[in-house]
Every structure is written in C-alpha cells, then in structure tokens.
Amino acid sequence: MNILIVDDESLQRGLLAGFLAKQGHAVVEAASGEDALQRFMAEPVDLVLLDHRMPGMAGDEVLARMKERNPLVRVIMITAYGAVDTAVRAMQLGADDFLEKPVDLQLLLARIGAIEERLYIAGDAARVEAAIDTAALPVKLIAASPAMRHVLSLVLRAAPSPWTVLLQGETGTGKELIARLLHLLSPRKEQPFVALNCAAVPEGLFESELFGHEKGAFTGAINRRRGVFEQAHRGTLLLDEVGELPLAVQAKLLRSLQEQTIRRVGGEQPVPVDVRIVAATNRDLRQMAADGNFREDLYFRLNVIAIEIPPLRRRKEEIPELVRFFLAKFGSPAVLDDQAMQQLAKYHFPGNVRELEHILQRTVTLARSPQIGLRDLPPEIREYRGPVAEGDLVHRLAEVERQLLIEALERHQWVQTRAAADLGISERVLRYKMERLGITKKG
C-alpha cells in the first residue's frame, strides 16, 4: 500500500515510517497539514495516517479537504487525547478508524490489513463488473453493498479454478445468478451451463435426470436420453436446492464426482464426464449431515469453496437500483416517489430479491398512475413498521444503527471481531457504539 504519514512530531513520524516500510509498504511523510495536501495531490496514496492535533491546519480540516479531492481515500486518525467526541467527529468526516498515541504497532498493522482487504474486495468487484457481458445474466448484477462486493471478490478468485463451489443463501437471494457468473468468469465460459432444480424432480426420476438412461431401461424409455452431466460436459452444472436429493441418489452422485464418470440408467459402460459442479442450497447441509439427512462425505465433497449470498435485508442500499432495473425490465414508466422508496427500504423482505420483483409487478399493475406513492404499495409494505421506534430523527437513526449492530453480532454469535469486519468498522468502534447504544449480550 502507498501510505502517507502526517504528523508534526518527527520521532513519531519516523517510527511509523520505519515500521511500515519493513512491512513492505511504500511510505511518504508530511510534517504539516499543508505539506500533506501537497503530497496527497502529487503522489498516489491509498491510506493516510493522520495526526489529529497539529500546528496550523488541524487533522479535521486536512481530512475534509482530502475527502473533497478523493472521496475513496482511506484515513486512520491518530490522536494523543482520546476524547470520544474527537473520534466521533473523525468518523463523521469519513475516517475509517482512529487510534490513540502511543500507537500500538501490531494493532495498527491489523487495522491496515483490514483496510487493505476492503480495497482488494472493491477492486475485485470492479473487475468482475468490467469483465462480464451483463446481457448473459438473467438479472442485472447489482453490488452496491459491502456484503455483495465481498461475494464478487470470492467469485473472481474461485471462478478460474476447477473446484466445486457451494452457494448458500436464503430463497430469492440470487444463487443462480452467482452460479452463472462463476461460469462466465471461468475457462469453461464457451461451454454449456446447465441448471437442475433438485426440488422439482420427482424422486423416481432423479437418476435419469442426472445420468440419463438407455433405450428400454424402463417403461416409457423409448430412446436413449442424456442426463444433465452429459449435457454439461466440459461446462458447468448447477445443482440447485441440492439438499433435496434423496440419500440413495447422493451416494451415486458422490461416486460420479469422485470418478468423473457416470453410468446411464440401464447402461453397463461408464461414460467419462468433465463437469465443474456448483451446488446451491437454502438449507444448512452441515446440520443435515449431523442429523443423518445428508451424506457427510458428499457435503465435504461439495463444500470445497463456500460462498454465502447475503439476504436483501443486509444490502438494502441496493434496493433503489434494483427497483429501477425491474421497472425497466417490465417496460413500465412508473417511478416511486421518496416516501414509497423509503417505506420499501424499511421492509425486511423474507423472500429477498425475488419478493421485491413480485411486489413491484403487483404495484405497477394495480397503480392508477405512473407516479407510485405510499398508498400504492401493498398493505404488508405500507403498514410495515419494523424495529424502528417512534421519535425524532436522531432517535430513529440511533435505533436503526442499534438494530444493525445487534443483527451483525447475532450473525457471528457475538464474536465482536467478526461482527466488526462484517459491518466494515473496527472492533474498537464497534465496542464504542455498543456502549453508547446500551447493547449487551443477553443470557
């Protein structure tokens, strides 16, 4: 990383510069706010370590001016005074984190590592969006949230490999979209992409659907038929809702994956197949394996690379763009006013993106004009109040923030380091917010 260190104390500046240079970072130093702005404009900078209190231009002003010139620059504010209001003001101005003097070098290294990872993820997401033909996807790829950018980063790294990928997520989150994206970014992109919805296959037909059958193999088998493995030869096979496979079929699927051959129903000779498997499920396969409802060896065979697709309630910043996409897809001239959009964003969407699409279909069909207002939304959306308490804007925002923090902590079993990484903040900031909002683990 290219790091600019801004501090009027030469000893502190030199200590940080020497330590970070040994870690492989390119370091530039500035002794004042004015000098920092000049160097910031003259050289590429990924991260700024900014002293808060300096003679002349203070850290707050330097931070504000840097953000004006480049809103994407990452900044860690460093202060010897440790006042909470200083930290809050720095975060409001756009600082990513803050540290107290004397700086704990290992803690600083961890904070830089977290920021570096977010930069990598943002770059990966941008490369994915630039590399694909979006017309080849069933739904427009929208990744405005940190959670979805993380998914795209995983997809970019997983796609070139031959390994099996397990996509996990609630119904309607877009697992098939991500499976198609894996295919389009892989060396197999010119070969077939075949999807099988395991939940839609009658139990007696699973083997035929997967492996095909020979003529006369059973009543009604009047011709030889290729199964999805053969149809996807040299390409990608999506096994959607893989948790619905019967146990007897799971054993045969595992053997086919291990040996890279299939045997048609009624056939005697093995048929070699070259297929990259992507499995998708909205069920907990690990728990199913523990309960004896899913083969443990098949679970481990499928779970080589696991990617979790976040629910829409964890990426609500994408709702406005999704709304515009679906309205254009329907060919509708409708536009949601601010009140309708805000109310839509409050809703928890148990059916995720698919539910949003159906809500919009219903709304634009029944609305009396292209201008969609609050009154035009379905009752379950219009009347939804969610967890936000009544009160003024400050109290409402605090309650929303409190709910987001609790959800993140619960997702990660109250492990604060993981919850903080999920939220894109430091563990220190998370602890401060928990104390301010009165969040404690119950029980």
C-alpha positions in Angstrom: 0.0 0.0 0.0 1.0 3.6 -0.6 0.7 5.2 2.9 1.0 8.9 3.7 2.0 9.6 7.4 1.1 13.1 8.6 2.5 14.1 12.0 4.3 17.2 13.2 6.4 15.1 15.6 9.4 13.8 13.6 10.1 11.0 16.1 6.6 9.6 15.8 6.6 10.0 12.1 9.9 8.2 11.7 8.9 5.4 14.0 5.8 4.7 12.0 7.5 5.1 8.6 10.3 2.7 9.5 7.9 0.1 10.9 5.6 0.2 7.9 8.4 0.2 5.3 9.7 -3.0 6.9 6.2 -4.5 6.4 6.6 -3.8 2.6 4.5 -0.6 2.4 5.6 2.4 0.3 5.7 5.3 2.8 5.5 9.1 2.2 5.9 11.6 5.1 4.5 15.0 5.8 5.2 17.3 8.8 2.1 19.5 8.5 -1.4 19.6 7.1 -0.4 21.9 4.2 2.6 19.7 3.3 0.2 16.6 3.5 -2.2 18.1 1.0 0.6 18.9 -1.5 2.0 15.4 -1.3 -1.6 13.9 -1.4 -2.2 15.7 -4.8 1.3 14.9 -6.2 1.6 11.1 -5.4 -0.8 8.1 -5.4 -2.0 7.5 -1.8 -4.1 4.5 -0.7 -4.1 5.3 3.1 -3.4 8.3 5.2 -2.3 8.1 8.9 -3.3 11.5 10.1 -2.4 13.2 13.4 -5.4 15.0 14.8 -3.8 17.9 16.6 -1.0 19.8 14.7 0.1 23.4 14.5 -1.6 25.3 11.6 -4.1 23.1 9.8 -5.7 20.6 12.2 -6.3 17.0 11.2 -10.1 17.5 10.9 -9.6 20.1 8.2 -6.9 18.0 6.4 -9.3 15.1 6.4 -12.2 17.1 5.0 -10.0 18.6 2.2 -8.6 15.1 1.3 -12.1 13.7 1.1 -13.2 16.6 -1.2 -10.4 15.7 -3.6 -10.7 11.9 -3.4 -13.8 10.5 -1.5 -12.3 7.0 -1.8 -9.1 7.7 0.2 -8.8 5.7 3.4 -7.8 7.5 6.6 -6.9 6.5 10.1 -7.0 9.4 12.6 -4.3 9.3 15.3 -4.8 11.4 18.5 -3.0 11.7 21.8 -6.1 13.0 23.5 -8.5 10.1 23.2 -11.7 12.1 23.6 -14.8 10.3 22.4 -16.1 13.4 20.6 -12.8 13.6 18.6 -13.3 10.0 17.4 -17.0 10.6 16.5 -16.1 13.8 14.6 -13.4 11.9 12.7 -15.8 9.1 11.7 -18.4 11.6 10.6 -15.9 13.3 8.4 -15.1 10.0 6.7 -12.2 8.5 8.7 -12.1 4.7 8.6 -10.7 4.3 12.1 -8.9 6.1 14.9 -6.0 5.1 17.2 -4.6 6.7 20.3 -1.0 7.6 20.9 1.3 5.9 21.7 0.3 3.8 18.7 0.2 0.1 19.3 2.1 -1.1 16.2 0.5 -4.5 16.0 -3.0 -3.0 16.3 -2.1 -0.5 13.6 -0.9 -3.4 11.3 -4.2 -5.2 11.9 -6.2 -2.1 11.0 -4.2 -1.5 7.9 -4.7 -5.2 6.9 -8.5 -4.8 7.3 -8.5 -1.7 5.1 -6.2 -3.4 2.6 -8.6 -6.3 2.4 -11.6 -3.9 1.7 -9.6 -2.2 -1.1 -8.8 -5.6 -2.6 -12.5 -6.5 -2.5 -13.6 -3.3 -4.1 -11.0 -3.8 -6.9 -12.2 -7.4 -7.4 -15.8 -6.3 -7.6 -14.9 -3.6 -10.2 -13.0 -6.2 -12.3 -16.0 -8.6 -12.3 -18.4 -5.9 -13.4 -16.0 -4.9 -16.2 -15.2 -8.4 -17.3 -18.7 -9.8 -17.9 -21.4 -9.3 -20.5 -24.4 -8.4 -18.3 -26.8 -9.4 -21.1 -25.8 -13.0 -20.5 -27.1 -12.9 -16.9 -30.8 -13.4 -16.1 -30.9 -10.4 -13.7 -28.7 -7.3 -13.7 -25.7 -7.6 -11.4 -26.0 -5.0 -8.6 -23.3 -5.0 -5.9 -23.5 -1.6 -4.2 -23.2 -3.1 -0.7 -20.0 -4.3 1.1 -21.6 -7.7 1.5 -22.2 -8.2 -2.2 -18.8 -6.8 -3.2 -17.3 -9.4 -0.9 -19.3 -12.1 -2.8 -18.0 -10.8 -6.1 -14.4 -10.8 -4.8 -14.8 -14.5 -3.9 -16.4 -15.3 -7.3 -13.5 -13.7 -9.1 -11.0 -15.8 -7.2 -13.0 -19.0 -7.3 -14.1 -18.9 -11.0 -10.8 -19.9 -12.7 -10.4 -23.0 -10.5 -11.9 -26.4 -11.3 -13.1 -26.9 -7.7 -16.7 -27.4 -6.6 -18.4 -24.4 -5.2 -21.2 -24.5 -2.6 -23.6 -21.4 -2.7 -25.5 -20.9 0.4 -28.3 -18.4 1.0 -32.0 -17.8 1.6 -34.5 -18.3 -1.2 -34.6 -15.5 -3.7 -31.1 -14.1 -2.9 -29.7 -14.8 -6.4 -27.8 -18.1 -6.1 -28.4 -19.0 -9.8 -27.2 -15.5 -10.8 -23.9 -16.1 -8.9 -23.6 -19.6 -10.4 -23.9 -18.2 -13.9 -21.3 -15.5 -13.0 -18.9 -18.2 -11.9 -19.4 -19.9 -15.3 -18.9 -16.7 -17.3 -15.7 -15.9 -15.5 -14.3 -19.4 -15.8 -12.3 -21.0 -18.6 -15.5 -23.0 -19.4 -17.5 -20.0 -20.4 -17.8 -21.1 -24.0 -19.2 -24.4 -23.0 -22.7 -25.3 -21.7 -24.2 -24.0 -18.4 -26.8 -26.5 -17.3 -29.1 -26.0 -14.2 -31.1 -28.7 -12.4 -33.6 -27.7 -9.7 -33.4 -30.8 -7.5 -36.6 -29.7 -5.6 -38.6 -30.0 -8.9 -37.6 -33.6 -9.8 -39.8 -36.5 -8.8 -37.9 -38.9 -6.6 -38.2 -41.8 -9.1 -36.6 -39.7 -11.9 -33.5 -38.4 -10.2 -31.1 -40.9 -11.7 -32.4 -40.4 -15.2 -32.3 -36.6 -14.8 -28.7 -36.7 -13.5 -27.2 -39.5 -15.5 -29.6 -40.2 -18.4 -30.9 -43.6 -19.5 -30.6 -46.1 -22.2 -33.5 -47.1 -24.6 -35.7 -49.6 -22.9 -34.3 -49.0 -19.4 -37.8 -48.6 -18.0 -41.4 -48.3 -19.2 -41.6 -45.2 -21.4 -37.8 -45.0 -22.2 -38.3 -45.2 -25.9 -35.0 -43.5 -26.7 -31.6 -43.0 -25.2 -31.5 -39.8 -23.2 -28.6 -37.7 -21.9 -28.7 -36.6 -18.3 -27.6 -33.2 -17.1 -24.0 -34.4 -16.5 -23.6 -35.3 -20.2 -25.4 -32.1 -21.3 -23.0 -30.0 -19.2 -19.8 -31.9 -20.5 -16.8 -29.5 -20.4 -19.1 -26.8 -18.9 -20.7 -26.1 -15.6 -23.5 -27.9 -13.9 -25.6 -26.1 -11.2 -27.3 -28.5 -8.8 -29.9 -26.1 -7.3 -31.5 -27.0 -4.0 -29.0 -29.8 -3.6 -30.3 -30.5 -0.1 -33.4 -32.1 -1.6 -31.5 -35.0 -3.1 -32.6 -38.4 -1.7 -29.9 -40.3 0.2 -29.8 -43.1 -2.3 -29.1 -40.7 -5.1 -26.5 -38.8 -3.0 -24.3 -42.0 -2.9 -24.4 -42.3 -6.7 -23.7 -38.6 -7.1 -20.7 -38.8 -4.8 -19.3 -41.7 -6.8 -19.7 -39.9 -10.1 -17.9 -36.8 -8.7 -15.0 -38.9 -7.4 -14.6 -41.0 -10.5 -15.6 -38.3 -13.1 -17.8 -40.9 -14.8 -21.5 -41.6 -14.9 -23.5 -44.7 -15.7 -26.8 -44.2 -17.6 -29.8 -46.0 -16.1 -30.0 -49.3 -17.9 -26.4 -48.9 -19.2 -23.4 -51.1 -18.5 -20.5 -48.9 -19.6 -19.2 -45.9 -17.6 -19.3 -42.6 -19.5 -16.5 -40.1 -18.7 -17.7 -36.6 -18.0 -15.8 -33.3 -17.4 -18.0 -31.1 -15.4 -17.5 -28.2 -13.0 -20.1 -28.6 -10.2 -21.8 -25.6 -8.5 -24.2 -26.6 -5.8 -26.7 -24.3 -4.2 -29.0 -24.6 -1.2 -31.1 -22.6 1.3 -30.7 -25.3 3.9 -27.9 -26.0 6.5 -26.2 -29.0 4.9 -23.8 -29.3 7.8 -26.7 -29.7 10.3 -28.5 -32.0 7.8 -25.4 -34.2 7.8 -25.2 -34.2 11.6 -28.9 -35.3 11.6 -28.3 -38.1 9.1 -30.3 -36.4 6.3 -27.4 -35.6 4.1 -24.3 -37.7 3.4 -21.3 -36.1 5.3 -18.8 -37.3 2.7 -20.9 -35.6 -0.1 -21.2 -32.4 2.0 -17.4 -32.2 2.2 -17.0 -33.0 -1.5 -19.4 -30.1 -2.4 -18.1 -27.7 0.2 -14.6 -27.1 -1.3 -15.3 -23.4 -1.8 -18.2 -22.0 0.1 -19.9 -18.6 -0.8 -22.7 -17.2 1.3 -25.1 -15.0 -0.6 -26.4 -12.3 1.8 -30.2 -11.6 2.2 -31.6 -8.4 0.8 -32.1 -7.0 4.3 -28.3 -6.9 4.7 -27.8 -5.0 1.4 -30.7 -2.5 1.4 -28.6 0.1 -0.3 -29.1 -1.8 -3.5 -33.0 -1.5 -3.4 -33.3 1.7 -5.4 -31.2 0.4 -8.2 -33.0 -3.0 -8.2 -36.3 -1.1 -8.3 -35.1 0.9 -11.4 -33.9 -2.3 -13.0 -37.1 -4.2 -12.5 -39.3 -1.3 -13.7 -37.2 -1.1 -16.9 -37.5 -4.9 -17.3 -41.3 -4.7 -17.1 -41.3 -1.8 -19.6 -43.1 0.3 -17.1 -42.8 4.1 -17.0 -43.6 4.0 -13.3 -41.5 6.0 -10.8 -41.5 5.5 -7.0 -41.7 8.8 -5.0 -39.4 9.3 -2.0 -42.0 8.2 0.6 -42.7 5.0 -1.3 -39.0 4.2 -1.7 -38.2 4.9 1.9 -41.1 2.6 3.1 -39.9 -0.1 0.7 -36.4 0.1 2.1 -37.8 -0.4 5.7 -39.3 -3.8 4.8 -37.4 -6.9 5.8 -38.0 -8.9 2.6 -38.2 -12.5 3.8 -38.4 -13.5 0.1 -35.4 -11.3 -0.8 -34.8 -10.1 -4.4 -37.5 -12.4 -5.9 -40.1 -10.9 -3.4 -39.1 -7.4 -4.4 -39.7 -8.2 -8.1 -43.1 -9.6 -7.4 -44.1 -6.7 -5.1 -43.2 -4.3 -8.0 -45.1 -6.3 -10.5 -48.2 -6.2 -8.3 -47.7 -2.5 -7.5 -47.3 -1.2 -11.1 -50.1 -3.4 -12.4 -52.7 -2.0 -9.8 -51.4 1.6 -9.5 -53.7 4.2 -11.1 -50.8 6.4 -12.3 -47.1 6.0 -13.2 -46.3 8.1 -10.0 -46.1 5.4 -7.3 -46.8 6.7 -3.9 -47.1 5.2 -0.4 -50.8 4.5 -1.0 -50.0 2.3 -4.0 -47.7 -0.1 -2.1 -49.2 -3.4 -0.9 -50.6 -3.3 2.6 -47.9 -5.5 4.1 -45.3 -3.0 2.9 -47.3 0.2 3.5 -48.1 -0.8 7.1 -44.8 -2.3 8.0 -43.1 -0.5 10.9 -40.2 -2.8 11.6 -37.9 -2.3 14.7 -37.7 1.5 14.4 -39.3 3.2 17.4 -41.3 6.4 17.2 -39.4 9.7 17.9 -37.3 12.4 16.3 -34.7 11.7 13.6 -31.8 11.3 16.0 -33.6 8.6 18.0 -34.8 6.8 14.9 -31.3 6.8 13.4 -29.9 5.5 16.7 -32.5 2.7 16.8 -31.7 1.7 13.2 -28.0 1.7 14.0 -28.6 -0.3 17.1 -30.6 -2.9 15.2 -27.9 -3.3 12.5 -25.3 -3.9 15.2 -27.4 -6.5 17.0 -28.1 -8.3 13.8 -24.4 -8.4 12.9 -23.4 -9.6 16.4 -26.1 -12.3 16.3 -25.0 -13.5 12.9 -21.5 -14.0 14.3 -22.5 -15.5 17.7 -21.5 -12.2 19.4 -17.8 -12.5 18.3 -17.0 -8.8 18.1 -14.1 -9.0 15.7 -16.2 -10.9 13.1 -19.2 -8.6 13.6 -17.0 -5.5 13.2 -15.5 -6.9 9.9 -19.0 -7.6 8.6 -20.0 -4.1 9.3 -16.9 -2.6 7.8 -15.8 -0.9 11.1 -13.0 -1.6 13.6 -13.6 -3.6 16.7 -12.8 -0.5 18.8 -15.5 1.5 17.0 -18.0 -1.4 17.5 -17.3 -1.5 21.2 -17.8 2.2 21.5 -21.1 2.1 19.6 -22.3 -0.9 21.8 -21.5 1.1 24.9 -23.2 4.2 23.6 -26.3 2.3 22.5 -26.5 0.1 25.5 -26.0 -3.2 23.6 -25.1 -6.2 25.8 -25.3 -9.9 25.1 -28.3 -11.4 26.9 -28.1 -14.7 28.7 
